[in-house]
């Protein structure tokens, strides 16, 4: 499938195409995820061991069987504990909701929360576990908390001498897109756990190897000692770095409620900082196109489109849009703005798009300066950006030229560093 066509499919069209025919890819490619490869190997590495599992509803095989159930029914494998990240192991907790300890009704296995009082397993939770398995669909952006959970689980297991096994899955952003600056000292947090770019171009298995080998897993202060765990990665079969998710032939199970389609994962780094974390523009969350738009009640959609068109952003085009969100602060209100599309995904600098939108909005509506009207969100903005450099320099004039060099500055170095940990071509 042509990459240009793939990336300009709208969310609704994408959903219909994907959910109805995920097994049939245009090139006949069938990718097998880590859980499928592990099963084909007879669960080598798990047999005769007491197994803990970190997962959520996205941990499934191509027939939509949960990794929980697969491991629980595997001969010679003893599944003794489940660990629930944000949204819980069965997806029954909404974004930001604290997850409590419980019993998984389908298996009778104890579920420990690692998104509530604890962000990582306590040493007591790990009692009786020989190996910890991780299987969650990643979204490829640093601020999404599942990779933070992975790192904290690896640290906890390292303290107790427990092996970690990562079952690999595709990066829906592809394996070549790297954007954004590193996290600065003092800005490590649950949404910026590692010194990596905002968009890091690795599968979760590759990322696990990199942080383990490069000493990047230092906890949320960034200053704690690096704890290296015994790590194994079960790689995928058939995945390539230039693949779109549609080309994998795999079903998409949303890893969290606002990432319902593969394209939503691509959209997230385009608008998440301006929308989810700064919260002064609606970015389609609460409507049918999460993270695919920029809108507000007070915006003239045609004026915003004209301003953005004048920037000639590579590989990116905009159309006017008007909609009423069904939830959130703009619930039931008509918002106006633009929806973005990629005509050349490889050429587009996806994470810079939101900063150009913020620039355009400020030129048209300076009275809505986000650093003035959303002051309560500034701390979160810095955490997600991984630095206060962006805020301090961008807030002066809201000109992308004031931050673009810094935003781009770490990408080349990280590409060179991470290449030696690539498991796929």
C-alpha positions as CSV (number, residue, x, y, z in Angstrom):
1,X,0.0,0.0,0.0
2,X,1.3,3.4,-0.9
3,X,2.5,5.3,2.2
4,X,0.9,8.6,1.1
5,X,-2.5,7.0,0.7
6,X,-2.1,5.1,4.0
7,X,-1.5,8.2,6.0
8,X,-4.3,10.4,4.6
9,X,-7.1,7.9,5.3
10,X,-9.5,9.5,7.8
11,X,-10.0,7.9,11.1
12,X,-13.5,6.6,10.3
13,X,-12.5,5.2,6.9
14,X,-9.4,3.6,8.5
15,X,-11.5,2.0,11.2
16,X,-13.9,0.4,8.7
17,X,-11.1,-0.8,6.4
18,X,-8.9,-2.1,9.2
19,X,-11.5,-3.8,11.5
20,X,-13.2,-5.6,8.6
21,X,-10.1,-6.9,6.7
22,X,-7.0,-6.8,9.0
23,X,-5.8,-10.2,7.8
24,X,-5.6,-9.2,4.2
25,X,-2.7,-6.8,3.5
26,X,-2.1,-5.5,0.0
27,X,1.3,-7.2,-0.2
28,X,0.3,-10.4,1.5
29,X,2.5,-9.7,4.5
30,X,1.7,-11.3,7.8
31,X,3.6,-10.2,10.8
32,X,3.8,-12.4,13.9
33,X,4.1,-10.6,17.2
34,X,6.2,-11.8,20.1
35,X,3.4,-13.7,21.8
36,X,2.8,-15.7,18.6
37,X,6.5,-16.4,18.1
38,X,6.8,-17.4,21.8
39,X,3.9,-19.8,21.4
40,X,5.4,-21.3,18.2
41,X,8.6,-22.0,20.2
42,X,6.6,-24.0,22.8
43,X,6.9,-21.2,25.4
44,X,10.6,-21.7,25.6
45,X,12.0,-19.7,28.5
46,X,8.8,-19.9,30.5
47,X,8.3,-23.6,31.0
48,X,8.7,-24.8,34.6
49,X,8.7,-21.2,35.8
50,X,6.4,-19.0,37.8
51,X,5.4,-16.2,35.6
52,X,4.3,-12.6,36.2
53,X,2.7,-10.7,33.3
54,X,2.4,-6.9,32.7
55,X,-0.3,-6.4,30.0
56,X,-3.5,-4.8,29.0
57,X,-6.2,-5.5,26.3
58,X,-3.7,-4.8,23.5
59,X,-1.8,-7.9,24.5
60,X,-3.5,-10.3,22.1
61,X,-2.5,-12.6,19.2
62,X,-3.9,-12.2,15.7
63,X,-7.0,-14.2,16.7
64,X,-7.6,-11.8,19.5
65,X,-6.8,-14.3,22.2
66,X,-5.4,-12.4,25.3
67,X,-1.8,-13.1,26.3
68,X,-3.3,-13.6,29.8
69,X,-5.3,-16.5,28.6
70,X,-2.6,-17.9,26.3
71,X,-0.1,-18.1,29.1
72,X,-2.6,-19.3,31.7
73,X,-3.5,-22.2,29.4
74,X,0.0,-23.0,28.3
75,X,1.3,-26.4,29.4
76,X,4.2,-26.2,31.8
77,X,3.7,-22.4,32.3
78,X,2.5,-21.2,35.7
79,X,0.9,-17.8,35.6
80,X,1.0,-16.6,39.2
81,X,0.5,-12.8,39.0
82,X,-0.8,-10.0,36.7
83,X,0.3,-6.4,36.9
84,X,-2.1,-3.6,35.8
85,X,-0.7,-0.4,34.2
86,X,-2.8,2.6,33.4
87,X,-6.3,1.4,32.3
88,X,-5.8,-2.0,34.0
89,X,-5.1,-5.5,32.6
90,X,-8.6,-5.8,31.1
91,X,-9.0,-2.1,30.1
92,X,-11.7,-1.4,32.7
93,X,-10.1,1.8,34.1
94,X,-10.3,5.2,32.2
95,X,-7.3,7.5,31.6
96,X,-5.8,8.7,34.8
97,X,-8.0,6.5,37.0
98,X,-6.2,4.8,39.8
99,X,-6.1,1.0,39.4
100,X,-6.6,-1.2,42.5
101,X,-5.5,-4.7,43.3
102,X,-8.0,-7.4,42.4
103,X,-8.5,-11.0,41.1
104,X,-8.8,-11.6,37.4
105,X,-12.2,-13.2,37.1
106,X,-11.4,-15.2,34.0
107,X,-8.3,-16.9,35.4
108,X,-8.4,-16.4,39.2
109,X,-4.9,-14.9,39.1
110,X,-4.1,-12.1,41.5
111,X,-3.9,-8.6,39.8
112,X,-1.5,-6.1,41.3
113,X,-1.9,-2.4,40.5
114,X,1.1,-0.5,39.3
115,X,-1.0,2.6,38.4
116,X,-2.2,3.8,41.8
117,X,-0.4,3.8,45.1
118,X,2.5,2.1,43.3
119,X,4.0,2.9,39.9
120,X,6.2,-0.1,40.0
121,X,5.9,-3.6,41.6
122,X,7.0,-3.6,45.3
123,X,9.5,-6.3,46.2
124,X,6.7,-8.1,48.1
125,X,4.5,-8.2,44.9
126,X,7.4,-10.0,43.2
127,X,7.6,-12.8,45.7
128,X,7.2,-16.1,44.1
129,X,7.9,-14.9,40.5
130,X,10.7,-16.4,38.5
131,X,10.3,-14.3,35.3
132,X,8.3,-11.2,34.4
133,X,6.7,-11.0,30.9
134,X,5.7,-7.6,29.3
135,X,3.2,-7.5,26.4
136,X,1.6,-4.2,25.6
137,X,1.1,-2.5,22.3
138,X,3.4,0.6,22.3
139,X,2.5,3.9,20.6
140,X,6.0,5.2,19.9
141,X,5.9,8.4,21.8
142,X,7.9,9.1,25.0
143,X,5.0,10.7,27.0
144,X,2.8,7.6,26.8
145,X,3.1,5.9,30.2
146,X,3.4,2.2,29.2
147,X,7.1,2.5,28.4
148,X,7.6,4.2,31.7
149,X,5.9,1.2,33.4
150,X,8.2,-1.1,31.5
151,X,11.3,0.7,32.8
152,X,10.1,0.8,36.3
153,X,9.2,-3.0,36.2
154,X,12.7,-3.7,34.8
155,X,14.2,-1.7,37.8
156,X,12.1,-3.6,40.3
157,X,12.9,-6.9,38.8
158,X,16.6,-6.1,38.7
159,X,16.6,-5.4,42.5
160,X,15.2,-8.9,43.1
161,X,17.2,-10.7,40.4
162,X,14.1,-11.6,38.3
163,X,14.4,-12.0,34.6
164,X,12.3,-9.8,32.3
165,X,10.9,-11.0,28.9
166,X,9.5,-8.5,26.5
167,X,7.1,-9.8,23.8
168,X,7.7,-7.4,20.9
169,X,5.1,-5.6,18.8
170,X,5.2,-3.1,16.0
171,X,5.8,0.6,16.5
172,X,2.8,2.2,14.8
173,X,4.9,5.3,13.9
174,X,7.3,3.0,12.0
175,X,10.9,2.4,12.9
176,X,12.5,5.4,11.1
177,X,10.8,8.4,12.6
178,X,12.9,10.1,15.4
179,X,12.0,13.6,16.6
180,X,12.2,15.8,19.6
181,X,14.9,16.6,22.2
182,X,16.2,14.5,25.0
183,X,14.9,14.9,28.6
184,X,17.0,17.3,30.6
185,X,18.1,16.6,34.2
186,X,15.4,17.7,36.6
187,X,12.6,16.9,34.1
188,X,12.4,13.1,34.3
189,X,8.8,12.0,35.2
190,X,6.3,9.3,34.5
191,X,5.7,11.0,31.1
192,X,9.4,11.5,30.4
193,X,11.1,8.5,32.0
194,X,14.1,8.1,29.8
195,X,16.7,10.3,28.1
196,X,15.3,9.6,24.7
197,X,13.7,11.8,22.0
198,X,9.9,12.5,22.1
199,X,9.5,10.2,19.1
200,X,12.1,7.4,19.3
201,X,11.6,5.1,16.3
202,X,12.1,1.8,18.2
203,X,9.9,-1.1,19.0
204,X,9.3,-1.7,22.7
205,X,11.7,-4.6,22.6
206,X,14.4,-2.5,21.0
207,X,13.8,0.3,23.5
208,X,14.0,-2.2,26.4
209,X,17.4,-3.4,25.2
210,X,18.7,0.2,24.7
211,X,17.7,1.5,28.1
212,X,19.1,-1.6,29.8
213,X,22.4,-1.5,27.9
214,X,23.0,2.2,27.8
215,X,22.2,2.9,31.5
216,X,19.2,5.1,30.8
217,X,16.8,3.4,33.2
218,X,17.5,5.6,36.3
219,X,14.1,6.1,37.7
220,X,12.0,9.3,37.6
221,X,14.7,11.5,39.2
222,X,17.1,10.6,36.5
223,X,19.8,10.4,39.1
224,X,19.2,7.0,40.7
225,X,21.7,4.3,40.0
226,X,21.1,2.4,36.8
227,X,19.8,-1.1,37.6
228,X,20.4,-3.6,34.8
229,X,18.1,-6.6,34.7
230,X,18.4,-9.9,33.0
231,X,16.5,-9.2,29.8
232,X,15.3,-11.2,26.9
233,X,13.2,-10.0,23.9
234,X,11.0,-12.3,21.8
235,X,11.2,-10.6,18.4
236,X,8.5,-10.4,15.8
237,X,8.6,-12.3,12.6
238,X,8.1,-10.3,9.4
239,X,8.2,-6.8,10.6
240,X,10.1,-4.0,8.7
241,X,11.0,-0.6,9.9
242,X,9.2,1.1,7.0
243,X,5.9,-0.7,7.7
244,X,2.6,1.1,8.4
245,X,0.5,-0.8,10.9
246,X,-2.0,-1.7,8.1
247,X,0.7,-3.5,6.3
248,X,1.4,-5.9,9.3
249,X,-1.9,-7.8,8.8
250,X,-2.5,-7.5,12.6
251,X,-5.7,-6.5,14.3
252,X,-5.5,-3.3,16.2
253,X,-6.8,-3.4,19.8
254,X,-6.7,0.1,21.3
255,X,-4.0,0.3,24.0
256,X,-6.0,3.1,25.7
257,X,-9.4,4.7,25.0
258,X,-8.1,7.7,23.0
259,X,-6.0,5.6,20.7
260,X,-8.8,3.6,18.9
261,X,-7.1,3.2,15.6
262,X,-3.5,2.9,14.4
263,X,-3.7,6.4,12.9
264,X,-4.6,7.7,16.3
265,X,-1.2,6.6,17.5
266,X,0.4,8.5,14.6
267,X,-1.7,11.5,15.5
268,X,-0.8,11.5,19.2
269,X,2.7,13.1,18.9
270,X,1.3,15.6,16.4
271,X,-1.1,17.3,18.8
272,X,-0.8,15.7,22.3
273,X,1.4,18.5,23.8
274,X,-0.8,21.3,22.6
275,X,-4.0,19.5,23.4
276,X,-3.9,16.8,26.0
277,X,-1.1,18.5,28.1
278,X,-1.8,22.2,27.5
279,X,-5.5,21.8,27.1
280,X,-6.3,25.1,25.4
281,X,-7.3,23.6,22.0
282,X,-9.5,20.7,21.4
283,X,-7.6,18.1,19.4
284,X,-10.4,15.8,18.5
285,X,-10.4,14.0,21.9
286,X,-14.1,13.7,22.9
287,X,-15.0,13.4,19.2
288,X,-14.5,10.8,16.6
289,X,-11.0,11.9,15.5
290,X,-8.8,11.8,18.6
291,X,-5.6,13.8,18.2
292,X,-6.4,14.6,14.5
293,X,-7.5,18.2,14.8
294,X,-6.9,21.6,16.4
295,X,-10.1,23.6,17.2
296,X,-11.8,26.0,19.6
297,X,-15.1,27.9,19.7
298,X,-13.3,31.2,19.0
299,X,-11.3,30.1,16.0
300,X,-12.2,31.1,12.4
301,X,-11.4,27.8,10.7
302,X,-10.7,29.4,7.3
303,X,-8.3,32.0,8.7
304,X,-6.4,29.3,10.6
305,X,-6.1,27.1,7.5
306,X,-4.9,30.1,5.5
307,X,-2.2,30.9,8.1
308,X,-1.0,27.3,8.3
309,X,-1.0,26.9,4.5
310,X,1.3,29.9,4.3
311,X,4.0,27.9,6.2
312,X,4.3,25.2,3.5
313,X,5.0,22.6,6.1
314,X,6.6,19.6,4.4
315,X,4.4,16.6,3.8
316,X,1.4,18.1,5.8
317,X,-1.9,19.6,4.6
318,X,-4.9,21.0,6.5
319,X,-8.6,21.2,5.9
320,X,-11.2,23.2,7.8
321,X,-13.4,21.3,10.2
322,X,-16.3,22.1,12.5
323,X,-17.7,19.6,15.1
324,X,-19.3,19.3,18.6
325,X,-17.3,17.1,21.0
326,X,-19.4,14.7,23.0
327,X,-17.3,15.0,26.1
328,X,-14.6,17.2,27.7
329,X,-14.6,20.9,28.4
330,X,-16.1,21.7,24.9
331,X,-18.9,19.1,25.2
332,X,-21.8,20.1,23.1
333,X,-20.2,23.2,21.8
334,X,-19.4,23.9,18.2
335,X,-15.6,24.2,17.7
336,X,-13.9,25.3,14.5
337,X,-10.4,24.7,13.3
338,X,-8.4,22.4,11.1
339,X,-7.8,18.7,10.6
340,X,-4.3,17.6,9.4
341,X,-3.3,15.0,6.9
342,X,0.1,13.7,5.8
343,X,0.8,13.7,2.1
344,X,4.4,12.6,2.7
345,X,4.8,11.0,6.1
346,X,8.5,10.5,5.7
347,X,9.1,14.2,5.0
348,X,6.7,15.5,7.7
349,X,8.1,16.6,11.1
350,X,5.1,15.4,12.9
351,X,5.8,16.6,16.4
352,X,6.6,20.2,15.3
353,X,3.1,20.5,13.7
354,X,1.5,21.4,17.1
355,X,4.0,24.2,17.7
356,X,3.3,25.7,14.2
357,X,-0.4,25.5,15.1
358,X,0.2,27.3,18.4
359,X,2.2,29.9,16.4
360,X,-0.6,30.4,13.9
361,X,-3.2,30.7,16.6
362,X,-1.2,33.3,18.5
363,X,-0.8,35.4,15.3
364,X,-4.6,35.3,14.8
365,X,-5.7,35.4,18.5
366,X,-2.9,36.8,20.7
367,X,-5.4,37.2,23.6
368,X,-5.5,33.3,23.8
369,X,-1.8,32.9,24.5
370,X,-1.6,29.5,26.1
371,X,1.2,30.4,28.5
372,X,-1.2,33.0,30.0
373,X,-4.6,31.3,29.8
374,X,-3.3,27.8,30.8
375,X,-0.7,28.7,33.4
376,X,-1.8,25.8,35.6
377,X,-0.6,23.4,32.9
378,X,2.9,24.8,32.5
379,X,4.5,22.3,34.8
380,X,3.0,19.4,32.8
381,X,4.0,21.1,29.5
382,X,7.6,21.1,30.7
383,X,7.5,17.5,31.8
384,X,6.1,16.3,28.5
385,X,8.6,18.4,26.5
386,X,11.3,17.0,28.9
387,X,12.8,20.4,29.4
388,X,11.8,24.0,30.3
389,X,13.9,25.3,27.3
390,X,10.9,24.9,25.0
391,X,8.6,26.9,27.2
392,X,11.1,29.6,28.1
393,X,12.0,30.3,24.5
394,X,8.8,29.6,22.7
395,X,6.6,31.6,25.1
396,X,8.5,34.8,24.3
397,X,7.1,35.2,20.8
398,X,5.4,31.9,20.0
399,X,7.7,31.5,17.0
400,X,8.8,28.0,16.1
401,X,12.1,29.4,14.9
402,X,13.0,30.0,18.5
403,X,12.9,26.3,19.4
404,X,13.4,24.3,16.2
405,X,17.1,23.9,16.5
406,X,16.8,22.5,20.0
407,X,13.8,20.3,19.2
408,X,15.8,18.8,16.3
409,X,19.2,18.7,17.9
410,X,19.2,15.2,19.5
411,X,17.6,13.2,16.7
412,X,20.8,12.4,14.7
413,X,22.8,11.4,17.7
414,X,20.0,9.1,19.0
415,X,19.6,7.5,15.5
416,X,23.3,6.6,15.6
417,X,23.1,5.4,19.2
418,X,19.9,3.3,18.8
419,X,20.9,1.7,15.4
420,X,23.0,-0.9,17.1
421,X,20.0,-2.1,19.0
422,X,17.8,-2.6,15.9
423,X,16.3,-6.0,15.7
424,X,14.7,-5.4,12.3
425,X,15.8,-3.8,9.0
